[in-house]
Amino acid sequence: MGYVIGVVVFVVGMLASIALHEVGHMVPAKKFGVRVSQFMVGFGPTIRSWTRGETEYGFKWIPLGGFVRLVGMYAPARPVPVGAEPRSGRWEEMAEDARAVSAEEIRPGEEPRAFYNLSAPKKLVVMLGGPFMNLVIAAVLLGIVTLGWGVATATSTLAAVVPCAPTTTAVSDTCASGAPASPAAAAGLVPGDRVVEYGGERVDGWAELTERIAAVGPHPTSVVVERAGERLTLELVPAELTRTVVDAEGQPVLAEDGTPRTVTSTYVGVQPTVEADRSLAAVPQQLWAQVSGTAGIVVTLPGQVWDVARTLVTGEDRSASSVMSIVGVGRVAGEVGTIGGDEVSVGDRVAVWLSLLASLNVALFVFNLIPLLPLDGGHVAGALYEGAKRQIARRGGRPDPGPADTARMMPVAYGVFVLLVGMSVLLVVADIVRPVTLG
C-alpha cells in the first residue's frame, strides 16, 4: 500500500508541476493580449477537455509534459527581395508548413494578438514564465521541508573521535593491533567538544572546520574547543594519510589499471554531529546546489544516456546516480513508501516525497532552458536574437527588421524532438528492465 501511495503522490505532484508550468506561460500571454487556444496537460489523444472563454483546457493520455497553444507563434515569411531567388528545399518546406499552421489559427482581425507581434521583452516574459514557475515550486517545496523537518547540517560539535588512524576510507570504532592513535585522540579531543577555533581562526560549522584542516595541512596546530561550558586549547598534530578507497561493502575500489584506488589527505579523526537546520536562509543554498547539479547532469547527458544503454547490453548494475526517466523516479517514490518499514515515520516519507518533487521541478526548470526548439529555451534564444537585431538596426538608423523568423528552425525542432523521444524510450526501458533502487 505504501508503494502505491508513493507512486500516486509523485504522479499527482508531477501533473500539478506540469500544469503550473503551463500556467506560467499562459498568464503573461493572456496579459499581453495573445489568444491562448489550448491549455493541455499531457500529449496524445484527449481524455477530457472543457472550454472556458476562448481557451480549451484538458488532459491527454501521455503524462510526459504539456503545452499551451499560443496563437501566431511563427511570423510570416519575409518578402523575397527583388531579383533574389526564393528559398527552396525540404528545410524551407518544413518552415513554411509551420508558418501555414500558425497563420490558420489567427482569426480575421486578430493579427495584432498573434504571439509573433509581441516585443522581444514580452516574448521573454511569456517563455520564461513556465521554467520560472517550476523554480518557484521547487523553492516552496524546499521551504516546506526545511521548516517542517529541517535540513541535515553537520556542525563543528564532535559526535565521535576515531580512536586510531585507519588504513582505508572506512571508519572503525576499534583499533587493529599496533595501530597508532588518531591525531584527535592523541590531542585529547572527546565527543561533545565544539570546535570554535582551528589554527588560530574561528570556525562556524563543519564545512569551515574541514576547510581549515585542509588549509593548515599536516602541521602542528592549536585547536580551541568548548567543553562543559569552558574553553580549552589543545595541541593537535594532523596526519597525512594515504588510504585505500572502499565501496559500501568494504571492498577496494579499483582504478583503470586494476590497482586499488587511494586518496591522500590531511587526517584528524573526528566525526560531526548532525542537526536539523530549520532556517529558511538555507533554502537558496539548497536551490542553487540542485540547479547547478542538474545543469551539470544536462551537460553530460549524452554520456550518461550512453552508460545506461551499455548497462542494458552488458547486464551491469546501474549506478545509484544514473539518470532516470519519469518511470524510474516514480519507482523510487514508491520505494520511499515501503523502505524501512515501521522504523521510518510517515512524516519522514512525506519529506522525501516533497524533496523528490522539488528535484523534479528543478529538472524541468533547467531542462526547459536548453536553447533549442521545441524547448522553451529555443524560443528564448529566438526572442534574444530578435531583440538584438532590432537594437542594432535602431542604433544604425535602419528600419525595424521585424519578428525573427523562428519557423526556419523547425528542422532543428523535429530533430531535437526525435532525440528526446528516443532518449525517453531508452530510459523507460532501462528503468523497467534494470531499475535504480533504494535498496
Rosetta blueprint (number, residue, H / E / L):
1 M L
2 G H
3 Y H
4 V H
5 I H
6 G H
7 V H
8 V H
9 V H
10 F H
11 V H
12 V H
13 G H
14 M H
15 L H
16 A H
17 S H
18 I H
19 A H
20 L H
21 H H
22 E H
23 V H
24 G H
25 H H
26 M H
27 V H
28 P H
29 A H
30 K H
31 K H
32 F L
33 G L
34 V L
35 R L
36 V E
37 S E
38 Q E
39 F E
40 M E
41 V E
42 G E
43 F E
44 G E
45 P E
46 T E
47 I E
48 R E
49 S E
50 W E
51 T E
52 R E
53 G L
54 E L
55 T E
56 E E
57 Y E
58 G E
59 F E
60 K E
61 W E
62 I E
63 P E
64 L E
65 G E
66 G E
67 F E
68 V E
69 R E
70 L E
71 V L
72 G L
73 M L
74 Y L
75 A L
76 P L
77 A L
78 R L
79 P L
80 V L
81 P L
82 V L
83 G L
84 A L
85 E L
86 P L
87 R L
88 S L
89 G L
90 R H
91 W H
92 E H
93 E H
94 M H
95 A H
96 E H
97 D H
98 A H
99 R H
100 A H
101 V H
102 S H
103 A H
104 E H
105 E L
106 I L
107 R L
108 P L
109 G L
110 E L
111 E H
112 P H
113 R H
114 A L
115 F H
116 Y H
117 N H
118 L L
119 S L
120 A H
121 P H
122 K H
123 K H
124 L H
125 V H
126 V H
127 M H
128 L H
129 G H
130 G H
131 P H
132 F H
133 M H
134 N H
135 L H
136 V H
137 I H
138 A H
139 A H
140 V H
141 L H
142 L H
143 G H
144 I H
145 V H
146 T H
147 L H
148 G H
149 W L
150 G L
151 V E
152 A E
153 T E
154 A E
155 T E
156 S E
157 T E
158 L E
159 A E
160 A E
161 V E
162 V L
163 P L
164 C E
165 A L
166 P L
167 T L
168 T E
169 T L
170 A L
171 V L
172 S L
173 D L
174 T L
175 C L
176 A L
177 S L
178 G L
179 A L
180 P L
181 A E
182 S L
183 P H
184 A H
185 A H
186 A H
187 A H
188 G L
189 L L
190 V L
191 P L
192 G L
193 D L
194 R E
195 V E
196 V E
197 E E
198 Y E
199 G L
200 G L
201 E E
202 R E
203 V L
204 D L
205 G L
206 W H
207 A H
208 E H
209 L H
210 T H
211 E H
212 R H
213 I H
214 A H
215 A H
216 V H
217 G L
218 P L
219 H L
220 P L
221 T E
222 S E
223 V E
224 V E
225 V E
226 E E
227 R E
228 A L
229 G L
230 E E
231 R E
232 L E
233 T E
234 L E
235 E E
236 L E
237 V L
238 P L
239 A E
240 E E
241 L E
242 T E
243 R E
244 T E
245 V L
246 V E
247 D L
248 A L
249 E L
250 G L
251 Q L
252 P E
253 V L
254 L E
255 A L
256 E L
257 D L
258 G L
259 T L
260 P E
261 R L
262 T E
263 V E
264 T E
265 S E
266 T E
267 Y E
268 V L
269 G L
270 V E
271 Q E
272 P E
273 T E
274 V E
275 E E
276 A E
277 D E
278 R L
279 S L
280 L L
281 A L
282 A H
283 V H
284 P H
285 Q H
286 Q H
287 L H
288 W H
289 A H
290 Q H
291 V H
292 S H
293 G H
294 T H
295 A H
296 G H
297 I H
298 V H
299 V H
300 T L
301 L H
302 P H
303 G H
304 Q H
305 V H
306 W H
307 D H
308 V H
309 A H
310 R H
311 T H
312 L H
313 V H
314 T H
315 G L
316 E L
317 D L
318 R L
319 S L
320 A L
321 S L
322 S L
323 V L
324 M L
325 S L
326 I H
327 V H
328 G H
329 V H
330 G H
331 R H
332 V H
333 A H
334 G H
335 E H
336 V H
337 G L
338 T L
339 I L
340 G L
341 G H
342 D H
343 E H
344 V L
345 S L
346 V H
347 G H
348 D H
349 R H
350 V H
351 A H
352 V H
353 W H
354 L H
355 S H
356 L H
357 L H
358 A H
359 S H
360 L H
361 N H
362 V H
363 A H
364 L H
365 F H
366 V H
367 F H
368 N H
369 L L
370 I L
371 P L
372 L L
373 L L
374 P L
375 L L
376 D H
377 G H
378 G H
379 H H
380 V H
381 A H
382 G H
383 A H
384 L H
385 Y H
386 E H
387 G H
388 A H
389 K H
390 R H
391 Q H
392 I H
393 A H
394 R H
395 R H
396 G L
397 G L
398 R L
399 P L
400 D L
401 P L
402 G L
403 P L
404 A L
405 D L
406 T H
407 A H
408 R H
409 M H
410 M H
411 P H
412 V H
413 A H
414 Y H
415 G H
416 V H
417 F H
418 V H
419 L H
420 L H
421 V H
422 G H
423 M H
424 S H
425 V H
426 L H
427 L H
428 V H
429 V H
430 A H
431 D H
432 I H
433 V H
434 R L
435 P L
436 V L
437 T L
438 L L
439 G L
